[in-house]
């Protein structure tokens, strides 16, 4: 603990950018403490020779190197002391050796990095290949700029200058300046490097790029595209060398500000090179980056399994140790009993004396055994020592003691002392597994359990009856929802009356929740109340609410109101999905605690390194990156800003801050530090963060809750209300219909009396029931009896059943017999068939054969019915008798259409037409009105495509029937798209094509490519799997909205009305605070200048706008302006001041951790978990297998399981009695 405090104090001193003079003495103190610690370890363990010595532990290498570096920098003059002193920051890593549990997560981190080696090599190789391609394609292109040409003077330019190309002109000026007829000289290099001669877009830092290819960017009039000046972004964005091209491609792969690189390259080289960027994004960003995630997740899973196995082994050792102790204890008890019995038989004493001695001895046995009789509570522990070999030796000693020939009281005392040692050892083990020391339990039972007097107990029972009632929970839940709505209604500007309503509502809800906590404390006692996590949660929130009420007028503590929002999480008690996700979050937080600490250590180390290495450079060379020579928002001059830059790199934005760093502090060190942060922090640690989250998702976590299916109080209350409403409804209906029931038609009653008989005698041969309704009889096909008692069914004398004899009892085994048996089982039962009640065969066909039969049955070779049975019964004219001539013609037509639509060529033709129609839609661009021929061709093509799709739809209607067609979602998609085409054609024919509604409807033709999804099996399976994940995604979306609601209301409390500012409308610049201090000053300037008091477009004035702001922050798109406005904000109606509210950055940092890193990754976890669930539904098969692939897989599986069988010859009948006949049994 002392070393831990020392390390933390040392870390605080390291964060000082300008330490006081006395800090040097403190540094010496820290070095002395670390040296003393290491000397003690060296004296205790030795230095480096034996296996247990100091330097044999790799964690001690870190301590040793820190101490050596401290003395080296102090006593040896090595020049760049500041660079060497940055190694002092490695002392922060000593926390890993001190805090238990951090070594495990660091071990997993190191294993992840080891396993990442192959992926890193693959990534570097791919980036190298792409960098070489970029080097060859774009080398020097980003230096092409629009230069003012010709220069503003004419006499000094040679006559043939316009006939030279750029390179020839440069070569002509290598050894001197061009001279004209006059005495003036023309300095070409100076002219080309003068940025005043370049064309700049308004507000741009770099000159406008251009290119000489046909589709590259062009220059405005008066400017020529020439190679001049340096590359964009301080000269660091280019493809001129392999290293710069590699950096550009790495930036593209990580998608940081990549759209700028994309636009610059396309403007300089041409739009056709867009394909290059698409390829890099798909292969590099979508594939290689996610491959790193997959490897990190796999490495963590393996490390997790190894840790679980180690814990299991220690648990088994602990169990063995307890069993050994119990066995020894039993042996001692048995030995004492045997010794007593032998003593009783050897001596001739009186019976009363013997009984008295036996009783007294028995009492002794009870006394010595009574300490270990209570049930031993076993818990998991990772700190149980391994069992020593001496345990076995103890066992031998006990056995020797039990059978030894020694007599006398000394033996009994020895045995009792050994038993007491065993008992005390077991008690120590039990205490070691308890969460708290024994004195705490004694204190809790004394002071936290309130059982003082009988009236108090009666009051407690009465309060318990009330406060634990389900209706009270329902009321509290409603109050939580209302309280959330009250807080969500805060906005700017608010009227005084509305604000008073919200204030009174807050007081009321605070009183309700405080009363609930007090009543629960009375009903449950503090000891039982604080045993439940939800009650602890409630008590913390109520305490914070009361503190907030007491400090309501204190400036800056209004944010405490936001903690009341945490009550929303109490809804998890009655919302299963939220409860499940909070459990997953809880499990993750437990596992993520150490990882978060490691991440914090890494961020701290790199922030201190950046401050030590680059802090002074930012201050001294600030004019290179800032026009007004003031420090920009992102710098490393102090620890807090360095921390923000490192955190921004973790968010994936690193290239812009790295350009500033390289400009002020040099390229080498900045590249090294930023790449280390990017690779270690972003690609490894954050991916491990996601891997830990994914590991918390499992089938168990998504299935049952801790209540094992019990209804919670809210469900019970709602159930009571529902039953009450149903009872009222039923009573009212009975009263209203009593007269109608009395006048009921007797024919209807007679009809109802026949219902039971009808149900019992109704046979449905098309259904397959798995209920075993007859002992000794089991076949593949059973009668389906719904809502009927099975015993009544069996006792019905009119019913019989046929059972196929198992194939093992057949004389011959072949495919035809099996097929005939299964076909016989499909025949409907008749009243004249015989029952096989006496059969002893219990036939259960193998699963593979059942699957085969089902698959054969599902393979449709003929059209199904056009309409459902209900439609035919409703409209009898829809029934067609195929035995008549007309019916046969209709049936043959349907079979022909069925063969056509099922043919592969037809399907290929339709896919080809879909692709052609989709391609034709791409030609309808803005220039279509100018291209008359193409427009005419497209109109005719659209008609042809529409006719083809209509014919396809009609063929499918005839072939499949309406029943099959309109029960398929993909067919519905085809139907709607074809309808759009028909409506569009009809409107054109009637002359209504220019109507707005028709034009809007025609845009739906863009859905035609979706028809291709239903044609490709693989795409259809993927879409189905994605659609199956939508319910889970919606649940997680609701949970994420609740998370974000908390931060949105917190943002409203912090920033509502504070984003307003006074700007100059001509320059869009802010007025200085000396000129305009508040809204009144701004409005006073309205008459004299162009000013406006405006609000930032995206702000926190209400919860809806807060959601929008948080969405931009979470997606890292346009989030900087929102943060800058928050950091510069002062008070309502006051002009903002640069970074006056600096620590508001922390609000956004916390939200990014919980709102972006965590909740957005929940979507990934839910989708992956859903795919795993889908895979389980398919029996562990790949869910992306198409139907044909599944059939092929099943066929291969069956072929592998089948074995050749030798046929048994039929016995001859010559020597058998005439009355006995062997025949093949069949049904």
BELGIRA-V321074 format. One record per backbone hydrogen bond with DSSP energy under -1.0 kcal/mol. NH is the residue of the N-H (numbers start at 0). CO is the residue of the C=O. If there is no record, write none. Layout:
nh:NH co:CO
nh:NH co:CO
//
This chain:
nh:4 co:0
nh:5 co:1
nh:6 co:2
nh:7 co:3
nh:8 co:4
nh:9 co:5
nh:10 co:6
nh:11 co:7
nh:12 co:8
nh:13 co:9
nh:15 co:12
nh:22 co:19
nh:23 co:20
nh:25 co:21
nh:26 co:22
nh:27 co:23
nh:28 co:24
nh:29 co:25
nh:30 co:26
nh:31 co:27
nh:32 co:28
nh:33 co:29
nh:34 co:30
nh:35 co:31
nh:36 co:32
nh:37 co:33
nh:38 co:34
nh:39 co:35
nh:40 co:36
nh:41 co:37
nh:42 co:38
nh:43 co:39
nh:44 co:40
nh:45 co:41
nh:52 co:49
nh:53 co:45
nh:54 co:46
nh:56 co:53
nh:59 co:56
nh:62 co:58
nh:63 co:59
nh:64 co:60
nh:65 co:61
nh:66 co:62
nh:67 co:63
nh:68 co:64
nh:69 co:65
nh:70 co:66
nh:71 co:67
nh:72 co:68
nh:73 co:69
nh:74 co:70
nh:75 co:71
nh:79 co:77
nh:80 co:78
nh:83 co:79
nh:84 co:80
nh:86 co:83
nh:87 co:84
nh:88 co:85
nh:89 co:86
nh:90 co:87
nh:91 co:88
nh:92 co:89
nh:93 co:90
nh:94 co:91
nh:95 co:92
nh:97 co:93
nh:98 co:94
nh:101 co:98
nh:104 co:100
nh:105 co:101
nh:106 co:102
nh:107 co:103
nh:108 co:104
nh:109 co:105
nh:110 co:106
nh:111 co:107
nh:112 co:108
nh:113 co:109
nh:114 co:110
nh:115 co:111
nh:116 co:113
nh:119 co:115
nh:120 co:116
nh:121 co:117
nh:122 co:118
nh:123 co:119
nh:124 co:120
nh:125 co:121
nh:126 co:122
nh:127 co:123
nh:128 co:124
nh:129 co:125
nh:130 co:126
nh:131 co:127
nh:132 co:128
nh:133 co:129
nh:134 co:130
nh:135 co:131
nh:136 co:132
nh:137 co:133
nh:140 co:137
nh:142 co:139
nh:143 co:140
nh:144 co:225
nh:145 co:207
nh:146 co:223
nh:147 co:196
nh:148 co:221
nh:156 co:153
nh:160 co:157
nh:168 co:164
nh:169 co:165
nh:170 co:166
nh:171 co:167
nh:172 co:169
nh:173 co:170
nh:185 co:177
nh:187 co:185
nh:190 co:186
nh:191 co:187
nh:192 co:188
nh:196 co:193
nh:197 co:194
nh:198 co:145
nh:203 co:200
nh:207 co:198
nh:209 co:143
nh:210 co:216
nh:215 co:212
nh:216 co:266
nh:222 co:219
nh:223 co:146
nh:225 co:144
nh:227 co:142
nh:235 co:232
nh:236 co:231
nh:244 co:240
nh:245 co:241
nh:246 co:242
nh:247 co:243
nh:248 co:244
nh:249 co:245
nh:250 co:246
nh:251 co:247
nh:252 co:248
nh:253 co:249
nh:255 co:250
nh:260 co:256
nh:261 co:257
nh:262 co:258
nh:263 co:259
nh:264 co:260
nh:265 co:261
nh:266 co:262
nh:267 co:263
nh:268 co:264
nh:269 co:265
nh:272 co:269
nh:273 co:270
nh:274 co:271
nh:276 co:272
nh:277 co:273
nh:278 co:274
nh:279 co:275
nh:280 co:276
nh:281 co:277
nh:282 co:278
nh:283 co:279
nh:284 co:279
nh:285 co:280
nh:287 co:282
nh:288 co:283
nh:290 co:286
nh:291 co:287
nh:292 co:288
nh:293 co:289
nh:294 co:290
nh:295 co:291
nh:296 co:292
nh:297 co:293
nh:298 co:294
nh:299 co:295
nh:300 co:296
nh:301 co:297
nh:302 co:298
nh:303 co:299
nh:304 co:300
nh:305 co:301
nh:306 co:302
nh:307 co:303
nh:308 co:304
nh:309 co:305
nh:310 co:306
nh:311 co:307
nh:312 co:308
nh:313 co:309
nh:314 co:310
nh:315 co:311
nh:316 co:312
nh:317 co:313
nh:318 co:314
nh:319 co:315
nh:320 co:316
nh:321 co:317
nh:322 co:318
nh:323 co:319
nh:324 co:320
nh:325 co:321
nh:326 co:322
nh:327 co:323
nh:328 co:324
nh:329 co:325
nh:330 co:326
nh:331 co:327
nh:332 co:328
nh:333 co:329
nh:334 co:330
nh:335 co:331
nh:336 co:332
nh:337 co:333
nh:338 co:334
nh:339 co:335
nh:340 co:336
nh:341 co:337
nh:342 co:338
nh:343 co:339
nh:344 co:340
nh:345 co:341
nh:346 co:342
nh:353 co:349
nh:354 co:350
nh:355 co:351
nh:356 co:352
nh:357 co:353
nh:358 co:354
nh:359 co:355
nh:360 co:356
nh:361 co:357
nh:362 co:358
nh:363 co:359
nh:364 co:360
nh:365 co:361
nh:366 co:362
nh:367 co:363
nh:368 co:364
nh:369 co:365
nh:371 co:368
nh:390 co:387
nh:392 co:388
nh:393 co:389
nh:394 co:390
nh:395 co:391
nh:396 co:392
nh:397 co:393
nh:398 co:394
nh:399 co:395
nh:400 co:396
nh:401 co:397
nh:402 co:398
nh:412 co:408
nh:413 co:409
nh:414 co:410
nh:415 co:411
nh:416 co:412
nh:417 co:413
nh:418 co:414
nh:419 co:415
nh:420 co:416
nh:421 co:417
nh:422 co:418
nh:423 co:419
nh:424 co:420
nh:425 co:421
nh:426 co:422
nh:427 co:423
nh:428 co:424
nh:429 co:425
nh:430 co:426
nh:431 co:427
nh:432 co:428
nh:433 co:430
nh:439 co:436
nh:440 co:436
nh:441 co:437
nh:442 co:438
nh:443 co:439
nh:444 co:440
nh:445 co:441
nh:446 co:442
nh:447 co:443
nh:450 co:448
nh:456 co:452
nh:457 co:453
nh:458 co:454
nh:459 co:455
nh:460 co:456
nh:461 co:457
nh:462 co:458
nh:463 co:459
nh:464 co:460
nh:465 co:461
nh:466 co:462
nh:467 co:463
nh:468 co:465
nh:472 co:468
nh:473 co:469
nh:474 co:470
nh:475 co:471
nh:476 co:472
nh:477 co:473
nh:478 co:474
nh:479 co:475
nh:480 co:476
nh:481 co:477
nh:482 co:478
nh:483 co:479
nh:484 co:480
nh:485 co:481
nh:486 co:482
nh:487 co:483
nh:489 co:486
nh:491 co:1100
nh:498 co:494
nh:499 co:495
nh:500 co:496
nh:501 co:497
nh:502 co:498
nh:503 co:499
nh:504 co:500
nh:505 co:501
nh:506 co:502
nh:507 co:503
nh:508 co:504
nh:509 co:505
nh:510 co:506
nh:511 co:507
nh:512 co:508
nh:513 co:509
nh:514 co:510
nh:515 co:511
nh:516 co:512
nh:517 co:513
nh:518 co:514
nh:519 co:515
nh:520 co:516
nh:521 co:517
nh:522 co:518
nh:523 co:519
nh:524 co:520
nh:526 co:447
nh:528 co:524
nh:529 co:525
nh:530 co:527
nh:531 co:528
nh:535 co:531
nh:536 co:532
nh:537 co:533
nh:538 co:534
nh:539 co:535
nh:540 co:536
nh:541 co:537
nh:542 co:538
nh:543 co:539
nh:544 co:540
nh:545 co:541
nh:546 co:542
nh:547 co:543
nh:548 co:544
nh:549 co:545
nh:550 co:546
nh:553 co:550
nh:556 co:553
nh:559 co:556
nh:560 co:557
nh:561 co:558
nh:562 co:559
nh:563 co:560
nh:564 co:561
nh:565 co:562
nh:566 co:563
nh:567 co:564
nh:568 co:565
nh:569 co:566
nh:570 co:567
nh:571 co:568
nh:572 co:569
nh:573 co:570
nh:574 co:570
nh:578 co:574
nh:579 co:575
nh:580 co:576
nh:581 co:577
nh:582 co:578
nh:583 co:579
nh:584 co:580
nh:585 co:581
nh:586 co:582
nh:587 co:583
nh:588 co:584
nh:589 co:585
nh:590 co:586
nh:591 co:587
nh:592 co:588
nh:595 co:591
nh:596 co:592
nh:597 co:593
nh:598 co:594
nh:599 co:595
nh:600 co:596
nh:601 co:597
nh:602 co:598
nh:603 co:599
nh:604 co:600
nh:605 co:601
nh:606 co:602
nh:607 co:603
nh:608 co:604
nh:609 co:605
nh:610 co:606
nh:611 co:607
nh:612 co:608
nh:613 co:609
nh:614 co:610
nh:617 co:613
nh:618 co:614
nh:619 co:615
nh:620 co:616
nh:623 co:620
nh:624 co:621
nh:625 co:621
nh:641 co:637
nh:642 co:638
nh:643 co:639
nh:644 co:640
nh:645 co:641
nh:646 co:642
nh:647 co:643
nh:648 co:644
nh:649 co:645
nh:650 co:646
nh:651 co:648
nh:652 co:647
nh:657 co:653
nh:658 co:654
nh:659 co:655
nh:660 co:656
nh:661 co:657
nh:662 co:658
nh:663 co:659
nh:664 co:660
nh:665 co:661
nh:670 co:666
nh:671 co:667
nh:672 co:668
nh:673 co:669
nh:674 co:670
nh:675 co:671
nh:676 co:672
nh:677 co:673
nh:678 co:674
nh:679 co:675
nh:680 co:676
nh:681 co:676
nh:682 co:677
nh:684 co:679
nh:685 co:680
nh:687 co:683
nh:688 co:684
nh:689 co:685
nh:690 co:686
nh:691 co:687
nh:692 co:688
nh:693 co:689
nh:694 co:690
nh:701 co:697
nh:707 co:704
nh:709 co:706
nh:715 co:711
nh:716 co:712
nh:717 co:713
nh:718 co:714
nh:719 co:715
nh:720 co:716
nh:721 co:717
nh:722 co:718
nh:723 co:719
nh:724 co:720
nh:725 co:721
nh:726 co:722
nh:727 co:723
nh:728 co:724
nh:729 co:725
nh:730 co:726
nh:731 co:727
nh:732 co:728
nh:733 co:729
nh:734 co:730
nh:735 co:731
nh:736 co:732
nh:740 co:736
nh:741 co:737
nh:742 co:738
nh:743 co:740
nh:748 co:744
nh:749 co:745
nh:750 co:746
nh:751 co:747
nh:752 co:748
nh:754 co:751
nh:757 co:753
nh:758 co:754
nh:759 co:755
nh:760 co:756
nh:766 co:763
nh:772 co:770
nh:776 co:773
nh:792 co:788
nh:793 co:789
nh:794 co:790
nh:798 co:795
nh:808 co:805
nh:817 co:813
nh:818 co:814
nh:819 co:815
nh:820 co:816
nh:821 co:817
nh:822 co:818
nh:823 co:819
nh:824 co:820
nh:826 co:823
nh:832 co:829
nh:838 co:835
nh:849 co:845
nh:850 co:846
nh:851 co:847
nh:852 co:848
nh:853 co:849
nh:854 co:850
nh:855 co:851
nh:856 co:852
nh:857 co:853
nh:858 co:854
nh:871 co:867
nh:872 co:868
nh:873 co:869
nh:874 co:870
nh:877 co:874
nh:878 co:875
nh:883 co:880
nh:887 co:883
nh:888 co:884
nh:889 co:885
nh:890 co:886
nh:891 co:887
nh:892 co:888
nh:893 co:889
nh:894 co:890
nh:895 co:891
nh:896 co:892
nh:897 co:893
nh:898 co:894
nh:899 co:895
nh:900 co:896
nh:901 co:897
nh:902 co:899
nh:906 co:902
nh:907 co:903
nh:908 co:904
nh:909 co:905
nh:910 co:906
nh:911 co:907
nh:912 co:908
nh:913 co:909
nh:914 co:910
nh:915 co:911
nh:916 co:912
nh:917 co:913
nh:918 co:914
nh:919 co:915
nh:920 co:916
nh:922 co:919
nh:923 co:920
nh:924 co:922
nh:927 co:924
nh:934 co:930
nh:935 co:931
nh:936 co:932
nh:937 co:933
nh:938 co:934
nh:939 co:935
nh:940 co:936
nh:941 co:937
nh:942 co:938
nh:943 co:939
nh:944 co:940
nh:945 co:941
nh:946 co:942
nh:947 co:943
nh:948 co:944
nh:949 co:945
nh:950 co:946
nh:951 co:947
nh:952 co:948
nh:953 co:949
nh:954 co:950
nh:955 co:951
nh:956 co:952
nh:957 co:953
nh:958 co:954
nh:959 co:955
nh:960 co:956
nh:962 co:865
nh:964 co:960
nh:965 co:961
nh:967 co:964
nh:971 co:967
nh:972 co:968
nh:973 co:969
nh:974 co:970
nh:975 co:971
nh:976 co:972
nh:977 co:973
nh:978 co:974
nh:979 co:975
nh:980 co:976
nh:981 co:977
nh:982 co:978
nh:983 co:979
nh:984 co:980
nh:985 co:981
nh:986 co:982
nh:987 co:983
nh:988 co:984
nh:989 co:985
nh:991 co:986
nh:994 co:991
nh:998 co:994
nh:999 co:995
nh:1000 co:996
nh:1001 co:997
nh:1002 co:998
nh:1003 co:1000
nh:1004 co:1001
nh:1005 co:1002
nh:1006 co:1003
nh:1007 co:1004
nh:1009 co:1006
nh:1010 co:1007
nh:1011 co:1008
nh:1012 co:1009
nh:1015 co:1011
nh:1019 co:1015
nh:1020 co:1016
nh:1021 co:1017
nh:1022 co:1018
nh:1023 co:1019
nh:1024 co:1020
nh:1025 co:1021
nh:1026 co:1022
nh:1027 co:1023
nh:1029 co:1026
nh:1032 co:1028
nh:1033 co:1029
nh:1034 co:1030
nh:1035 co:1031
nh:1036 co:1032
nh:1037 co:1033
nh:1038 co:1034
nh:1039 co:1035
nh:1040 co:1036
nh:1041 co:1037
nh:1042 co:1038
nh:1043 co:1039
nh:1044 co:1040
nh:1045 co:1041
nh:1046 co:1042
nh:1047 co:1043
nh:1048 co:1044
nh:1049 co:1045
nh:1050 co:1046
nh:1051 co:1047
nh:1052 co:1048
nh:1053 co:1049
nh:1054 co:1050
nh:1055 co:1051
nh:1057 co:1054
nh:1060 co:1093
nh:1062 co:1091
nh:1063 co:1068
nh:1064 co:1089
nh:1067 co:1063
nh:1070 co:1061
nh:1075 co:1071
nh:1078 co:1132
nh:1081 co:1077
nh:1082 co:1078
nh:1083 co:1079
nh:1085 co:1082
nh:1088 co:1084
nh:1090 co:1088
nh:1091 co:1062
nh:1093 co:1060
nh:1105 co:1101
nh:1106 co:1102
nh:1107 co:1103
nh:1108 co:1104
nh:1109 co:1105
nh:1110 co:1106
nh:1111 co:1107
nh:1112 co:1108
nh:1113 co:1109
nh:1114 co:1110
nh:1116 co:1111
nh:1122 co:1118
nh:1123 co:1119
nh:1124 co:1120
nh:1125 co:1121
nh:1126 co:1122
nh:1127 co:1123
nh:1132 co:1056
nh:1133 co:1130
nh:1134 co:1076
nh:1136 co:1127
nh:1139 co:1136
nh:1140 co:1126
nh:1143 co:1140
nh:1144 co:1141
nh:1145 co:1142
nh:1147 co:1143
nh:1148 co:1144
nh:1149 co:1145
nh:1150 co:1146
nh:1151 co:1147
nh:1152 co:1148
nh:1153 co:1149
nh:1154 co:1150
nh:1155 co:1151
nh:1156 co:1151
nh:1158 co:1153
nh:1161 co:1157
nh:1164 co:1160
nh:1165 co:1161
nh:1166 co:1162
nh:1167 co:1163
nh:1168 co:1164
nh:1169 co:1165
nh:1170 co:1166
nh:1171 co:1167
nh:1172 co:1168
nh:1173 co:1169
nh:1174 co:1170
nh:1175 co:1171
nh:1176 co:1172
nh:1177 co:1173
nh:1178 co:1175
nh:1179 co:1174
nh:1184 co:1181
nh:1189 co:1185
nh:1190 co:1186
nh:1191 co:1187
nh:1192 co:1188
nh:1193 co:1189
nh:1194 co:1190
nh:1195 co:1191
nh:1196 co:1192
nh:1197 co:1193
nh:1198 co:1194
nh:1199 co:1195
nh:1200 co:1196
nh:1201 co:1197
nh:1219 co:1216
//
